[in-house]
Amino acid sequence: MGRDLFPPLPVLLVDDDKAALNNYRILLRSEGINHVTLCQDSREVLPLLSKNKFETILMDLRMPHISGEELLSKITEDFPGIPIIIITGVDDTETVVHCMKMGASDFITKPVDRNRLIASVRSIIKLKKAEREITTLKSRFLSATLNHPEAFSDFDTQDGTMKTIFRYMEVIAGSLEPVLITGESGSGKELAAKAIARLSPKGGNFVSVNVAGLDDQLFTDTLFGHLRGAFTDAYQVRKGFVEQAAGGILFLDEIGDLSMQSQVKLLRLLQEHEYYPIGADVPRYSDARIIVSTNKDLKEMQEKGIFRKDLYYRLCVYHIHVPPLRERPKDIPLLVGRFLEEAAKDLGKKKPTAPQELYTLLSTYRFPGNIRELRAMVYDAVSWHTSKKMSLDTFRKAIDSSRTLEKETSRAVPGSQDNVIESESAIKFPANLPTLKEAQESLIREAMRRAKDNQSIAAQLLGITRQALNKRLRDMAKNS
């Protein structure tokens, strides 16, 4: 689906020496820079620039017809967005300073150092690519529409933040750089990775690997494979997931659980696109794009010395954070509708009707297990369902059980606490403490606000019976 959003633009080589041009082209191609245009006549440069777009220009200074210095002046005036690298045998400070003042991006003297030239060209290509991505990001975020909404069919959302993330995913899908997806367990990180894969112009397989619990040996064998005879039980060649993902996308889930040894190997794969199957002496090349996900705080892990900084910065070229379900309350009815339909189909039942109170009840819950937890709740409710209208009992029991477990965990772990939802009616503790009656009334009002005046749900939030809440509400009305 789609095309490369950031196609590589050609590099223009300008020199009256044909042999030098061919040498530069061979050098660039050996480093994977294949889009190269040669120009031996300096008079053809400006017409070329008028008809074509170029990433950068490598140009000699001493040429017949139009000198390099004259061309440099005209190009920077008429085509100011194109970086120019000067390559010349002239080696004096005055010429260097003069060319840089005229707008040259770099100055390389002959004989040309291979590494110096490649580093200069790669630096410019990377910069220009980033500029195009920023421009595209700005234009996409200003647009309210998606180019490929079908790529996000796995998501049921009305959330503005999610739609912004979708637009961002459309932009980065054409890049080959790695993507880091963060978010709580069950929030939809793998769905995001699959959406990027659908948008990708690469095609190829989408290969998913959960690396949690893999020691270094198993990680290496799983990802890179092994040769026959590499170890005692290696009776035949085993292709690793990296090879299976060739030309496509390799998704590594739970990347925060990687050992330090495995982190080094992953870093090499990201930087050099090379890996060694177990038992191999010669590295193999991978063109798979890497997408990783984690529910852990990698920055905090860096500070503790259990996650490499260089790997982190290499992974987060693009970063997507999937918000938890509690921050997307408008999505709950959509998700419930989908899961009701799926569960009814799986269980051979008619799709039940969800009472409106269900959405109010669910909106008061934090969903520590996110979408995965909601799906389990709906499936369990449908399995018990017998009448036309769905009962709230199974949902209430699941929520009560989860809250009880969360409170017990909070007491067992020193310093842990539930998230606090700020609101105008939240209880505060000023210098003069409120009376018990005042605190109770404030708490009841807050519970009724969250429950949208549904007394059953408010009573559940407060941990009392509906009858007890109704009595307190009557007393509050009398005293007001």
Residue pairs with C-beta under 8 A, 6 or more apart in sequence:
1 148
1 151
1 198
1 199
1 200
1 201
2 147
2 148
2 173
2 174
2 199
2 200
2 201
3 174
3 201
4 174
4 201
5 136
5 170
5 171
5 173
5 174
5 175
5 201
6 129
6 132
6 133
6 136
6 174
6 175
8 33
8 34
8 35
8 55
8 125
9 35
9 53
9 54
9 55
9 128
10 35
10 36
10 37
10 52
10 53
10 54
10 55
11 28
11 33
11 35
11 36
11 37
11 54
11 55
11 56
11 57
11 58
11 121
11 125
12 37
12 39
12 45
12 48
12 49
12 54
12 56
12 57
12 58
13 21
13 24
13 25
13 36
13 37
13 38
13 39
13 57
13 58
13 59
14 39
14 42
14 45
14 57
14 58
14 59
14 60
14 63
14 68
14 71
15 21
15 24
15 40
15 59
15 60
15 63
15 87
16 40
16 41
16 42
16 60
16 63
16 64
17 40
17 60
18 40
20 60
21 38
21 39
21 40
22 38
24 36
24 58
24 87
24 112
24 117
25 36
25 38
27 114
27 117
27 118
28 34
28 36
28 118
28 121
29 36
31 118
31 122
33 118
33 121
33 122
33 125
35 55
37 48
37 52
37 54
39 45
39 48
41 65
42 63
42 64
42 65
42 66
42 67
42 68
42 71
43 65
43 66
45 57
45 59
45 66
45 71
45 75
46 71
46 74
46 75
46 78
48 54
49 75
49 78
49 79
49 82
54 82
55 83
55 124
55 125
55 128
56 82
56 83
56 84
56 85
56 105
56 121
56 124
56 125
56 128
57 75
57 82
57 83
57 84
57 85
58 85
58 87
58 117
58 121
59 68
59 71
59 72
59 84
59 85
59 86
59 87
60 68
60 86
60 87
60 88
61 67
61 68
61 69
61 86
61 88
61 90
61 95
61 99
62 68
62 88
62 89
62 90
63 71
68 86
68 88
69 98
69 99
69 102
72 84
72 86
72 99
72 102
72 103
72 104
73 102
75 82
75 84
75 103
76 84
76 102
76 103
80 103
83 105
83 106
83 124
83 127
83 128
84 103
84 104
84 105
85 104
85 105
85 106
85 107
85 108
85 117
85 120
85 121
85 124
86 99
86 104
86 106
86 107
86 108
87 108
87 109
87 110
87 112
87 117
88 95
88 107
88 108
88 109
88 110
89 109
89 110
90 109
91 109
96 107
99 107
100 107
105 120
105 124
106 120
106 124
108 116
108 117
108 120
129 175
133 171
133 172
133 175
136 171
137 168
137 171
140 167
140 168
140 170
140 171
141 164
141 167
141 168
143 167
146 152
146 163
146 166
146 167
146 170
147 170
148 170
148 198
148 199
150 198
151 169
151 170
151 195
151 198
151 199
152 166
152 195
154 188
154 191
154 194
154 195
155 162
155 166
155 188
155 191
155 195
156 331
156 334
156 335
156 337
156 338
157 163
157 328
157 330
157 331
157 334
158 330
158 331
158 334
159 323
159 327
159 328
159 330
159 331
161 323
161 327
161 328
162 323
162 328
162 331
165 192
165 320
165 322
166 195
168 320
169 192
169 195
169 196
169 199
169 320
170 199
172 179
172 196
172 318
173 196
173 199
173 200
173 201
174 199
174 200
174 201
175 317
175 318
176 202
176 289
177 289
177 317
177 318
178 270
178 289
178 290
178 291
178 292
178 314
178 315
178 317
178 318
179 193
179 196
179 289
179 290
179 291
179 292
179 317
179 318
179 319
179 320
180 255
180 292
180 293
180 294
180 298
180 315
180 316
180 317
180 318
180 319
180 320
181 189
181 192
181 193
181 291
181 292
181 293
181 294
181 319
181 320
181 321
181 322
182 189
182 293
182 294
182 295
182 298
182 319
182 320
182 321
182 322
183 189
183 293
183 295
183 321
183 322
183 323
183 324
184 295
184 324
184 368
184 370
185 295
185 369
185 370
185 372
186 325
186 369
186 370
186 371
186 372
186 373
187 322
187 323
187 324
187 325
187 370
187 371
188 322
188 370
188 371
189 253
189 293
189 295
189 322
190 208
190 251
190 253
190 293
192 293
192 320
192 322
193 206
193 208
193 249
193 251
193 291
193 293
194 206
194 251
196 249
196 291
197 206
197 248
197 249
197 251
197 291
200 248
200 249
200 289
202 247
202 248
202 249
202 289
203 247
203 248
204 245
204 246
204 247
204 248
204 249
204 288
205 244
205 245
205 246
205 247
205 248
205 249
206 245
206 248
206 249
206 251
207 241
207 244
207 245
207 248
207 249
207 250
207 251
207 288
208 251
208 253
209 222
209 223
209 241
209 250
209 251
209 252
209 253
210 253
210 254
211 219
211 222
211 252
211 253
211 254
211 255
211 257
211 258
211 262
212 253
212 254
212 257
213 257
214 222
214 257
214 258
214 262
215 259
216 259
216 261
216 262
216 265
219 258
219 259
219 262
219 265
220 262
220 265
220 278
221 238
221 240
221 278
222 240
222 241
223 240
223 241
223 242
223 250
223 265
223 269
223 275
224 240
224 242
224 265
224 275
224 276
224 277
224 278
225 237
225 238
225 239
225 240
225 242
225 243
225 277
225 278
226 234
226 237
226 238
226 240
226 277
226 278
226 279
227 234
227 237
227 277
227 278
227 279
227 280
228 234
228 235
228 236
228 237
228 279
229 279
230 277
230 278
230 279
230 280
231 278
231 279
234 278
234 279
240 275
240 277
241 250
242 250
242 269
242 275
242 286
242 288
243 284
243 286
245 286
245 288
246 286
246 287
246 288
247 287
247 288
248 288
248 289
249 288
249 289
249 290
249 291
250 288
250 289
250 290
250 291
251 291
251 292
251 293
252 266
252 290
252 291
252 292
252 293
253 292
253 293
254 293
254 294
254 295
255 292
255 293
255 294
255 315
256 294
256 295
256 296
256 298
256 301
256 307
257 296
258 266
258 307
260 306
260 308
263 307
263 308
263 311
264 308
265 275
266 290
266 311
267 308
267 310
267 311
267 314
268 274
268 275
269 275
269 286
269 290
270 290
270 311
270 314
270 315
271 314
272 283
273 285
273 286
273 287
274 283
274 284
274 285
274 286
275 283
275 284
275 286
276 283
276 284
277 284
290 315
292 315
298 307
298 312
298 315
299 312
301 307
302 308
302 309
302 312
324 367
324 370
325 331
325 332
325 335
325 367
325 370
325 371
325 374
326 365
326 366
326 367
329 363
332 359
332 362
332 363
332 374
333 359
335 371
335 374
335 375
336 354
336 358
336 359
336 362
336 374
336 378
337 354
339 374
339 375
339 378
339 379
340 351
340 352
340 354
340 378
340 382
340 390
341 351
343 349
343 378
343 379
343 382
343 383
344 350
344 351
344 352
344 382
346 379
347 382
347 383
349 382
349 385
352 382
352 385
352 387
352 388
352 389
352 390
353 388
353 389
353 390
354 390
355 389
355 390
355 392
357 392
357 454
357 456
357 457
358 390
358 392
358 395
360 451
360 452
360 454
360 457
361 392
361 395
361 396
361 399
361 451
361 454
361 457
361 460
362 374
362 395
363 450
364 450
364 451
364 457
364 461
365 399
365 402
366 418
366 419
367 373
367 374
368 402
368 406
369 376
373 402
377 394
377 395
377 398
380 394
380 398
381 390
381 391
381 394
381 395
382 390
384 391
384 394
385 391
392 456
396 460
399 460
400 460
406 418
407 418
409 416
410 416
410 417
410 418
420 426
421 450
423 446
423 449
425 442
425 445
425 446
425 449
426 446
427 434
427 439
427 442
427 443
427 446
434 442
440 472
441 476
443 462
444 458
444 462
444 469
444 472
444 473
444 476
447 458
447 459
447 461
447 462
447 469
448 455
448 458
448 473
450 458
450 461
451 457
451 458
451 461
455 466
455 469
455 470
455 473
456 466
458 469
459 465
459 466
459 468
459 469
462 469
